[in-house]
Amino acid sequence: MLDFAIYGILIFFVLVGIVASIYTVMMRLVRPGALGRFVVVIPPKASEEEVASLICAARLRVGLMGDISRSEVVAIDCGMTQRCRLQCEAMCRELDHTKVLAPEEFLKQLTMHSE
């Protein structure tokens, strides 16, 4: 009975490894070297908890879609309070490849990258 449990666990981990490998190969084929930019628009009346959850959810989506080191999450400040802005900036310092920009700064960077 114990042998079946051990083999069952071993087969489970082998299957998980195969699925993860196939997923990684497929993501490399779909997005071979593209620098992705994911934009999170923070609503003006967002609470501090909503800001944190929006940024964390965007980072999680980037992680699920492929290589985090080649992607960037940009949170656009559309009138959030100073307290929310400070918390958002603190979160962005903790998370790599994440930053907060005003709409003007975002448009400036967008035009710089398109040239």
URJO-V467856 format. One record per residue. N is the residue number from 0. RES is the residue in one letter. PHI is phi in degrees with one decimal (* if undefined). PSI is psi in radians with two decimals (* if undefined). Layout:
BEGIN
n=N res=RES phi=PHI psi=PSI
n=N res=RES phi=PHI psi=PSI
END
This chain:
BEGIN
n=0 res=M phi=* psi=-0.71
n=1 res=L phi=-66.6 psi=-0.59
n=2 res=D phi=-63.2 psi=-0.70
n=3 res=F phi=-64.4 psi=-0.68
n=4 res=A phi=-65.1 psi=-0.76
n=5 res=I phi=-65.2 psi=-0.78
n=6 res=Y phi=-65.7 psi=-0.63
n=7 res=G phi=-63.4 psi=-0.78
n=8 res=I phi=-65.1 psi=-0.74
n=9 res=L phi=-62.0 psi=-0.77
n=10 res=I phi=-63.8 psi=-0.69
n=11 res=F phi=-59.2 psi=-0.86
n=12 res=F phi=-66.7 psi=-0.60
n=13 res=V phi=-64.7 psi=-0.77
n=14 res=L phi=-65.2 psi=-0.70
n=15 res=V phi=-62.9 psi=-0.72
n=16 res=G phi=-63.9 psi=-0.71
n=17 res=I phi=-65.5 psi=-0.78
n=18 res=V phi=-63.1 psi=-0.74
n=19 res=A phi=-64.1 psi=-0.68
n=20 res=S phi=-65.9 psi=-0.76
n=21 res=I phi=-63.4 psi=-0.72
n=22 res=Y phi=-61.1 psi=-0.78
n=23 res=T phi=-63.3 psi=-0.78
n=24 res=V phi=-63.8 psi=-0.73
n=25 res=M phi=-64.4 psi=-0.70
n=26 res=M phi=-66.9 psi=-0.62
n=27 res=R phi=-68.0 psi=-0.60
n=28 res=L phi=-72.9 psi=-0.66
n=29 res=V phi=-74.1 psi=-0.76
n=30 res=R phi=-126.7 psi=1.34
n=31 res=P phi=-62.8 psi=-0.77
n=32 res=G phi=-151.4 psi=0.35
n=33 res=A phi=-74.3 psi=2.42
n=34 res=L phi=-86.6 psi=1.99
n=35 res=G phi=-91.9 psi=2.50
n=36 res=R phi=-126.0 psi=2.07
n=37 res=F phi=-109.0 psi=2.23
n=38 res=V phi=-107.1 psi=2.27
n=39 res=V phi=-114.6 psi=2.07
n=40 res=V phi=-94.5 psi=2.10
n=41 res=I phi=-89.5 psi=2.09
n=42 res=P phi=-66.6 psi=2.64
n=43 res=P phi=-59.8 psi=-0.56
n=44 res=K phi=-100.6 psi=0.37
n=45 res=A phi=-72.0 psi=2.42
n=46 res=S phi=-81.2 psi=2.97
n=47 res=E phi=-62.6 psi=-0.64
n=48 res=E phi=-67.4 psi=-0.67
n=49 res=E phi=-66.0 psi=-0.69
n=50 res=V phi=-61.9 psi=-0.81
n=51 res=A phi=-62.7 psi=-0.75
n=52 res=S phi=-69.7 psi=-0.62
n=53 res=L phi=-63.9 psi=-0.78
n=54 res=I phi=-68.1 psi=-0.77
n=55 res=C phi=-64.5 psi=-0.67
n=56 res=A phi=-65.8 psi=-0.67
n=57 res=A phi=-65.3 psi=-0.73
n=58 res=R phi=-64.4 psi=-0.67
n=59 res=L phi=-64.6 psi=-0.74
n=60 res=R phi=-62.8 psi=-0.71
n=61 res=V phi=-62.7 psi=-0.74
n=62 res=G phi=-63.4 psi=-0.64
n=63 res=L phi=-74.4 psi=-0.43
n=64 res=M phi=-87.3 psi=-0.18
n=65 res=G phi=154.0 psi=-2.55
n=66 res=D phi=-76.7 psi=2.06
n=67 res=I phi=-69.5 psi=-0.58
n=68 res=S phi=-67.8 psi=-0.33
n=69 res=R phi=-102.3 psi=0.20
n=70 res=S phi=-124.0 psi=2.88
n=71 res=E phi=-143.8 psi=2.39
n=72 res=V phi=-105.3 psi=2.18
n=73 res=V phi=-114.7 psi=2.07
n=74 res=A phi=-95.4 psi=2.15
n=75 res=I phi=-97.5 psi=2.16
n=76 res=D phi=-80.9 psi=1.87
n=77 res=C phi=-107.2 psi=0.88
n=78 res=G phi=97.5 psi=0.50
n=79 res=M phi=-74.5 psi=2.81
n=80 res=T phi=-69.5 psi=2.85
n=81 res=Q phi=-61.9 psi=-0.67
n=82 res=R phi=-64.3 psi=-0.76
n=83 res=C phi=-65.5 psi=-0.68
n=84 res=R phi=-62.1 psi=-0.75
n=85 res=L phi=-63.9 psi=-0.73
n=86 res=Q phi=-65.7 psi=-0.70
n=87 res=C phi=-64.5 psi=-0.73
n=88 res=E phi=-64.5 psi=-0.66
n=89 res=A phi=-64.7 psi=-0.72
n=90 res=M phi=-64.4 psi=-0.69
n=91 res=C phi=-67.7 psi=-0.53
n=92 res=R phi=-68.9 psi=-0.57
n=93 res=E phi=-75.1 psi=-0.63
n=94 res=L phi=-96.1 psi=2.26
n=95 res=D phi=-71.4 psi=2.62
n=96 res=H phi=58.8 psi=0.67
n=97 res=T phi=-136.3 psi=2.35
n=98 res=K phi=-149.3 psi=2.82
n=99 res=V phi=-110.1 psi=2.29
n=100 res=L phi=-133.1 psi=2.61
n=101 res=A phi=-75.7 psi=2.78
n=102 res=P phi=-56.3 psi=-0.65
n=103 res=E phi=-65.8 psi=-0.74
n=104 res=E phi=-63.7 psi=-0.70
n=105 res=F phi=-63.8 psi=-0.79
n=106 res=L phi=-63.7 psi=-0.65
n=107 res=K phi=-63.1 psi=-0.80
n=108 res=Q phi=-66.6 psi=-0.64
n=109 res=L phi=-64.4 psi=-0.73
n=110 res=T phi=-71.8 psi=-0.55
n=111 res=M phi=-65.4 psi=-0.70
n=112 res=H phi=-75.1 psi=-0.42
n=113 res=S phi=-83.2 psi=-0.27
n=114 res=E phi=-79.1 psi=*
END
